[in-house]
Amino acid sequence: MKHINTYELDLLDLDTVTGGNISETAKDSQFLTEIGVMNDGISEMRLTFAWDSNSAAVDAGWASIGIVCVTVPFDTNRYYLNGKQIGRKAALNYAMQKTGKYIRITDYLMPYAS
């Protein structure tokens, strides 16, 4: 029996289904690289095929400036400063303040960013 109602998801579709965290985490790595916290941005493709090690590198980048980031593959990432949860936009702004490197963050914000 052939399944005629079967759909294949490409990476963009998968990203939408998972809540955008592959993109969000990739954008975090690019942002952290641009402000000098990480040495190399991590692509969505690398995150897709090696989530544990690559998302841990992003978490470590955030930790180096005092933010605890919990990257989650199927939910929104969570950011904490001094034990209190903050929004992603606040985390990006804090990172720039901490490093003294200010860039335009609109390219790194997700449509649902707080």
Buried (B, 14 or more C-beta within 10 A) or exposed (E): EEEEEEEEEEEEEEBEEBBBBBBBBBBBBBBBBBBEBBEEBBBBEBBBEEBEEBBEBBBEBBEBBEBBBBBBBEEBBBBBBEEEEBEBBBBBBBBBEBBEEEBEBEEBBBEEBE
